[in-house]
Amino acid sequence: MGDWLRHRLDGRTDVEGMLEDERFVYDDLRVVRDGDPYRPHTFVWFHRDLREEVEVPGTLDVLHRDERIVVVDKPAFLSTIPRGQHVRQSVVVRLRDELGLPELSPLHRLDRVTSGVLLMATEQRWRGAYQVMFEHGTVRKTYRARSRRGASTSSCPRPCATTSARPVASGGPRSCPTRR
């Protein structure tokens, strides 16, 4: 397997070091050894080393937690899911570690730059039922934007309400005709 891994990963991955550190495993979690024979249609799993990431400021305040769900207040600029340049600095990775919930997964997404309430399933077995609720419109997301500018300077013709001396436009991100 070692020769196949070296050929397949063509120098972008430290195969020698990862074999030595036993970081390659088969789908049954047995360690892949350098001298193991190659077997077609075999799954080999590993995690690459992650690059350093800039820490995203802000806390992840848990608003509710029970056996099935965790509700968290996500700060702006923290990715919901690990991907691209934002792996460790994502809600999923941080909370899986902090809460000891290895299967924690989001039931919907909030864009990285968006702050707000995020609903997450504690285990995969609970995820489907909640996602169907979003799909069928039983539950929905509402976006509210706060602005220091007066409502008259808004380029979005949506109705605005004032909260704490700040105008708030209601509706989803696609509700504003100028954003389509």
Backbone as numpy.savetxt, mean C-alpha at the origin, in Angstrom:
# Nx Ny Nz CAx CAy CAz Cx Cy Cz
20.30 -25.58 -8.96 19.47 -24.39 -8.96 20.34 -23.13 -8.96
21.51 -23.21 -8.31 22.38 -22.04 -8.25 22.77 -21.55 -9.63
23.16 -22.49 -10.53 23.53 -22.08 -11.89 22.36 -21.43 -12.61
21.19 -22.01 -12.46 19.99 -21.45 -13.10 19.69 -20.06 -12.55
19.79 -19.86 -11.24 19.53 -18.54 -10.63 20.54 -17.51 -11.13
21.81 -17.89 -11.19 22.84 -16.96 -11.68 22.55 -16.54 -13.12
22.15 -17.52 -13.96 21.83 -17.22 -15.36 20.56 -16.37 -15.46
19.54 -16.75 -14.73 18.24 -16.09 -14.81 18.28 -14.65 -14.29
19.04 -14.39 -13.24 19.07 -13.07 -12.61 20.21 -12.21 -13.12
20.95 -12.67 -14.08 21.99 -11.99 -14.86 22.74 -10.84 -14.19
23.27 -11.07 -13.03 24.18 -10.11 -12.41 23.54 -8.95 -11.68
22.23 -8.77 -11.78 21.58 -7.67 -11.09 21.32 -7.98 -9.62
21.46 -9.24 -9.27 21.19 -9.69 -7.90 22.39 -10.47 -7.39
22.75 -10.29 -6.16 23.86 -11.01 -5.54 23.43 -12.44 -5.21
23.39 -13.28 -6.24 22.92 -14.66 -6.08 23.81 -15.41 -5.09
25.13 -15.25 -5.20 26.05 -15.95 -4.29 25.72 -15.63 -2.83
25.62 -14.34 -2.53 25.34 -13.91 -1.17 23.98 -14.37 -0.69
22.99 -14.33 -1.58 21.64 -14.74 -1.19 21.54 -16.24 -0.98
22.29 -17.03 -1.77 22.33 -18.48 -1.53 23.00 -18.76 -0.19
24.10 -18.08 0.06 24.83 -18.25 1.32 23.97 -17.87 2.52
23.18 -16.80 2.38 22.32 -16.34 3.48 20.98 -17.07 3.52
20.79 -18.06 2.64 19.57 -18.87 2.57 18.33 -18.01 2.34
18.44 -17.06 1.42 17.33 -16.14 1.15 16.45 -16.58 -0.01
16.83 -17.65 -0.72 15.96 -18.24 -1.74 15.24 -19.42 -1.10
13.92 -19.49 -1.32 13.16 -20.62 -0.80 12.21 -21.13 -1.87
11.88 -22.44 -1.76 10.86 -23.03 -2.62 9.49 -22.65 -2.07
8.43 -22.96 -2.82 7.10 -22.59 -2.36 6.66 -23.31 -1.09
7.36 -24.38 -0.72 7.06 -25.06 0.56 7.98 -24.55 1.67
8.72 -23.48 1.40 9.62 -22.79 2.34 10.93 -23.52 2.64
11.22 -24.60 1.90 12.54 -25.23 2.02 13.56 -24.31 1.38
14.75 -24.25 1.95 15.81 -23.39 1.44 16.35 -23.97 0.13
16.57 -23.10 -0.85 17.17 -23.49 -2.13 18.68 -23.55 -1.93
19.29 -24.66 -2.29 20.75 -24.84 -2.17 21.39 -24.69 -3.55
22.62 -24.23 -3.56 23.36 -24.03 -4.80 23.39 -25.30 -5.64
23.62 -26.44 -5.02 23.76 -27.70 -5.74 22.45 -28.43 -6.03
21.31 -27.88 -5.62 20.02 -28.53 -5.91 19.85 -28.65 -7.42
19.33 -29.78 -7.90 19.11 -29.91 -9.35 17.99 -28.97 -9.81
18.14 -28.48 -11.03 17.09 -27.65 -11.62 15.88 -28.52 -11.92
14.70 -28.03 -11.53 13.45 -28.72 -11.83 12.51 -27.74 -12.51
12.09 -28.02 -13.74 11.16 -27.12 -14.44 9.87 -26.95 -13.64
9.21 -25.82 -13.83 7.92 -25.51 -13.20 7.99 -25.47 -11.68
9.14 -25.05 -11.16 9.33 -24.93 -9.72 9.34 -23.44 -9.36
8.62 -23.09 -8.31 8.61 -21.71 -7.85 9.74 -21.49 -6.85
10.49 -20.41 -7.06 11.54 -20.00 -6.13 11.22 -18.57 -5.71
11.20 -18.35 -4.40 10.82 -17.04 -3.85 12.01 -16.37 -3.19
12.07 -15.04 -3.31 13.09 -14.26 -2.62 12.67 -12.80 -2.59
13.28 -12.05 -1.70 13.05 -10.61 -1.64 14.38 -9.92 -1.91
14.38 -8.98 -2.83 15.58 -8.21 -3.11 15.83 -7.24 -1.96
17.08 -6.80 -1.83 17.39 -5.77 -0.85 16.73 -4.48 -1.30
16.19 -3.76 -0.33 15.50 -2.51 -0.64 16.44 -1.33 -0.54
16.20 -0.34 -1.39 16.97 0.89 -1.33 16.55 1.68 -0.10
17.42 2.59 0.30 17.08 3.50 1.39 15.92 4.39 0.93
15.02 4.68 1.85 13.89 5.54 1.54 13.87 6.71 2.51
13.44 7.84 2.02 13.26 9.00 2.88 12.04 8.74 3.75
12.19 8.94 5.04 11.07 8.70 5.95 9.99 9.76 5.74
8.76 9.28 5.64 7.62 10.18 5.46 7.16 10.63 6.84
7.14 11.93 7.09 6.72 12.41 8.41 5.24 12.16 8.66
4.87 12.13 9.91 3.47 11.93 10.27 3.28 10.58 10.94
2.22 10.49 11.68 1.90 9.24 12.38 0.74 8.55 11.71
0.67 7.25 11.93 -0.47 6.46 11.48 -1.35 6.21 12.71
-2.33 7.05 12.90 -3.21 6.91 14.06 -4.28 5.88 13.76
-4.37 4.85 14.61 -5.40 3.84 14.46 -6.68 4.39 15.08
-7.72 4.52 14.25 -8.99 5.07 14.69 -9.91 3.98 15.22
-9.76 2.76 14.69 -10.58 1.62 15.11 -9.82 0.34 14.78
-9.95 -0.64 15.65 -9.35 -1.95 15.38 -10.20 -3.02 16.03
-10.54 -4.03 15.24 -11.21 -5.20 15.78 -10.65 -6.44 15.07
-11.30 -7.56 15.22 -10.79 -8.82 14.67 -10.66 -8.78 13.15
-11.55 -8.04 12.48 -11.61 -8.06 11.02 -11.00 -6.84 10.33
-11.10 -5.68 10.95 -10.65 -4.47 10.27 -9.80 -3.56 11.16
-9.00 -2.76 10.48 -8.25 -1.67 11.11 -8.58 -0.43 10.29
-8.94 0.64 10.99 -9.21 1.92 10.34 -8.12 2.87 10.79
-7.44 3.48 9.83 -6.28 4.32 10.14 -6.40 5.68 9.45
-5.83 6.69 10.08 -5.76 8.02 9.51 -4.42 8.14 8.78
-4.44 8.07 7.43 -3.22 8.07 6.63 -2.75 9.50 6.38
-1.50 9.78 6.71 -0.98 11.12 6.41 -0.68 11.28 4.91
-0.66 12.52 4.47 -0.33 12.81 3.08 1.11 12.38 2.79
1.36 11.98 1.57 2.67 11.60 1.03 3.15 10.23 1.50
2.32 9.47 2.19 2.65 8.10 2.56 1.86 7.18 1.63
2.56 6.34 0.89 1.92 5.42 -0.05 1.05 4.42 0.71
-0.09 4.05 0.14 -0.95 3.05 0.76 -0.31 1.67 0.67
0.13 1.30 -0.53 0.71 -0.02 -0.76 2.18 0.10 -1.15
2.98 -0.93 -0.86 4.39 -0.87 -1.24 4.57 -1.06 -2.74
5.24 -0.09 -3.37 5.56 -0.23 -4.79 6.51 0.87 -5.20
7.27 0.60 -6.25 8.21 1.59 -6.77 9.22 2.03 -5.73
9.35 3.32 -5.54 10.31 3.89 -4.61 9.78 3.90 -3.17
8.53 3.53 -2.98 7.90 3.62 -1.66 7.49 2.22 -1.19
8.40 1.54 -0.53 8.12 0.18 -0.05 7.99 0.21 1.47
9.08 0.45 2.15 9.02 0.53 3.62 8.13 1.68 4.06
8.19 2.77 3.29 7.39 3.96 3.60 6.02 3.84 2.95
5.27 2.83 3.40 3.89 2.62 2.95 3.07 2.21 4.17
1.79 2.48 4.10 0.89 2.14 5.20 0.94 0.65 5.49
0.86 -0.17 4.43 0.82 -1.62 4.61 2.05 -2.14 5.34
3.24 -1.76 4.88 4.46 -2.28 5.49 4.61 -1.78 6.92
4.38 -0.49 7.13 4.52 0.06 8.49 3.56 -0.63 9.47
2.29 -0.74 9.09 1.31 -1.29 10.03 1.43 -2.80 10.21
1.81 -3.52 9.17 2.03 -4.96 9.36 3.06 -5.18 10.46
4.11 -4.37 10.44 5.16 -4.47 11.45 4.68 -3.96 12.81
4.13 -2.76 12.85 3.72 -2.15 14.12 2.63 -2.92 14.83
1.66 -3.46 14.07 0.52 -4.15 14.67 0.67 -5.66 14.72
1.74 -6.19 14.11 1.93 -7.64 14.10 0.85 -8.36 13.30
0.45 -7.76 12.18 -0.60 -8.34 11.33 -0.02 -8.60 9.93
0.61 -9.75 9.71 1.29 -10.00 8.44 0.39 -10.04 7.21
-0.91 -10.25 7.38 -1.83 -10.30 6.23 -2.60 -9.01 6.02
-2.30 -7.97 6.78 -3.02 -6.71 6.69 -3.01 -6.20 5.25
-4.19 -5.82 4.73 -4.26 -5.32 3.35 -5.35 -4.27 3.23
-5.13 -3.28 2.36 -6.12 -2.21 2.21 -7.37 -2.69 1.48
-8.51 -2.15 1.87 -9.77 -2.48 1.21 -10.10 -1.47 0.11
-9.38 -0.37 0.09 -9.48 0.63 -0.96 -8.16 1.38 -0.95
-7.98 2.30 -1.90 -6.73 3.06 -1.97 -6.97 4.53 -1.74
-5.96 5.15 -1.21 -5.88 6.60 -1.23 -4.56 6.92 -1.92
-4.57 7.85 -2.84 -3.33 8.23 -3.53 -2.29 8.67 -2.52
-1.04 8.55 -2.90 0.07 8.87 -2.00 -0.01 10.28 -1.44
-0.39 11.24 -2.24 -0.43 12.62 -1.77 -1.68 12.95 -0.96
-2.64 12.03 -0.92 -3.91 12.26 -0.24 -3.85 11.76 1.20
-4.30 12.59 2.13 -4.45 12.14 3.51 -5.90 11.73 3.71
-6.16 10.88 4.70 -7.54 10.51 4.97 -7.67 9.17 5.66
-8.90 8.78 5.83 -9.22 7.54 6.54 -9.11 6.36 5.58
-8.39 5.34 6.01 -8.14 4.15 5.19 -8.64 2.92 5.94
-9.43 2.10 5.26 -9.99 0.88 5.84 -9.16 -0.31 5.38
-8.74 -1.16 6.34 -7.87 -2.29 6.02 -8.41 -3.57 6.64
-8.21 -4.70 5.96 -8.60 -6.01 6.48 -7.43 -6.61 7.25
-7.72 -7.21 8.40 -6.66 -7.80 9.22 -6.12 -9.10 8.63
-6.98 -9.82 7.90 -6.60 -11.10 7.28 -7.23 -11.20 5.90
-6.62 -11.99 5.04 -7.12 -12.17 3.68 -8.55 -12.69 3.68
-8.92 -13.52 4.64 -10.27 -14.13 4.63 -11.38 -13.09 4.80
-11.09 -11.93 5.34 -12.10 -10.89 5.53 -12.16 -9.91 4.34
-11.15 -9.91 3.53 -10.99 -8.87 2.51 -12.11 -8.83 1.47
-12.46 -9.96 0.91 -13.43 -10.02 -0.19 -14.78 -9.41 0.13
-15.32 -9.73 1.28 -16.66 -9.24 1.65 -16.68 -7.71 1.73
-15.63 -7.13 2.28 -15.57 -5.66 2.38 -15.35 -5.02 1.02
-14.51 -5.63 0.18 -14.27 -5.05 -1.14 -15.53 -5.07 -1.99
-16.35 -6.10 -1.84 -17.62 -6.17 -2.57 -18.52 -5.01 -2.17
-18.46 -4.60 -0.90 -19.26 -3.47 -0.45 -18.86 -2.19 -1.19
-17.57 -1.97 -1.41 -17.12 -0.81 -2.19 -17.58 -0.96 -3.65
-17.42 -2.16 -4.18 -17.76 -2.43 -5.57 -19.24 -2.18 -5.85
-20.10 -2.58 -4.93 -21.55 -2.44 -5.11 -22.09 -1.10 -4.61
-21.21 -0.25 -4.10 -21.66 1.06 -3.64 -22.32 1.06 -2.27
-22.24 -0.05 -1.55 -22.79 -0.11 -0.19 -22.06 0.87 0.71
-20.76 0.99 0.51 -19.95 2.02 1.16 -19.25 2.79 0.05
-18.87 4.02 0.35 -18.19 4.81 -0.67 -17.21 5.76 0.01
-16.29 6.24 -0.81 -15.33 7.24 -0.34 -15.87 8.62 -0.67
-15.61 9.56 0.21 -15.94 10.96 -0.04 -14.67 11.76 0.11
-14.39 12.60 -0.87 -13.20 13.44 -0.84 -13.60 14.85 -0.43
-12.83 15.43 0.45 -13.05 16.82 0.83 -11.71 17.53 0.74
-11.74 18.68 0.10 -10.51 19.45 -0.06 -10.60 20.72 0.75
-9.53 21.03 1.44 -9.48 22.28 2.19 -8.56 23.24 1.46
-8.94 24.48 1.47 -8.17 25.49 0.76 -8.07 26.76 1.58
-6.95 27.44 1.47 -6.80 28.73 2.13 -7.42 29.84 1.28
-7.68 29.54 0.03 -8.27 30.53 -0.87 -9.79 30.57 -0.67
-10.37 31.69 -0.99 -11.82 31.81 -0.90 -12.50 31.00 -1.98
-13.74 30.68 -1.77 -14.50 29.87 -2.73 -14.56 30.54 -4.09
-14.51 31.86 -4.14 -14.62 32.58 -5.41 -13.41 32.37 -6.31
-12.25 31.94 -5.75 -11.06 31.74 -6.57 -10.95 30.31 -7.07
-11.90 29.46 -6.71 -11.86 28.06 -7.11 -12.12 27.92 -8.60
-11.36 27.04 -9.27 -11.61 26.79 -10.69 -12.60 25.65 -10.86
-13.03 25.05 -9.76 -13.98 23.94 -9.81 -15.37 24.47 -9.43
-16.35 24.33 -10.31 -17.66 24.89 -10.06 -18.52 24.09 -9.08
-17.93 23.22 -8.27 -18.69 22.44 -7.29 -19.10 23.35 -6.14
-20.22 23.03 -5.47 -20.61 23.84 -4.32 -19.59 23.70 -3.20
-19.35 24.79 -2.50 -18.39 24.80 -1.41 -19.10 25.16 -0.11
-18.67 24.54 0.96 -19.14 24.88 2.30 -17.95 25.37 3.08
-18.18 26.13 4.12 -17.09 26.64 4.92 -17.02 25.89 6.24
-15.85 25.36 6.54 -15.61 24.68 7.80 -14.36 25.28 8.39
-14.42 25.71 9.62 -13.26 26.32 10.29 -12.66 27.43 9.44
-13.50 28.26 8.87 -13.06 29.39 8.04 -12.31 28.95 6.79
-12.48 27.70 6.39 -11.85 27.21 5.16 -12.90 26.60 4.26
-12.96 26.95 2.98 -13.95 26.35 2.08 -13.66 24.87 1.87
-14.72 24.08 1.78 -14.59 22.64 1.56 -15.47 22.28 0.37
-14.89 21.71 -0.68 -15.66 21.23 -1.84 -15.92 19.76 -1.65
-17.16 19.32 -1.84 -17.46 17.91 -1.66 -17.57 17.23 -3.01
-17.32 15.93 -3.01 -17.40 15.16 -4.24 -16.11 14.42 -4.47
-16.12 13.42 -5.33 -14.94 12.63 -5.63 -13.98 13.37 -6.54
-12.81 12.80 -6.78 -11.81 13.47 -7.61 -12.27 13.69 -9.05
-13.22 12.92 -9.52 -13.71 13.09 -10.89 -14.99 13.92 -10.95
-15.45 14.44 -9.80 -16.69 15.19 -9.79 -16.53 16.60 -10.32
-15.33 17.07 -10.42 -15.07 18.42 -10.90 -14.81 18.35 -12.41
-15.65 19.00 -13.22 -15.48 18.91 -14.68 -14.11 19.37 -15.16
-13.47 20.28 -14.42 -12.16 20.76 -14.87 -11.07 19.75 -14.62
-11.34 18.66 -13.89 -10.33 17.65 -13.56 -10.45 16.42 -14.43
-11.37 16.38 -15.36 -11.57 15.17 -16.16 -10.58 15.05 -17.26
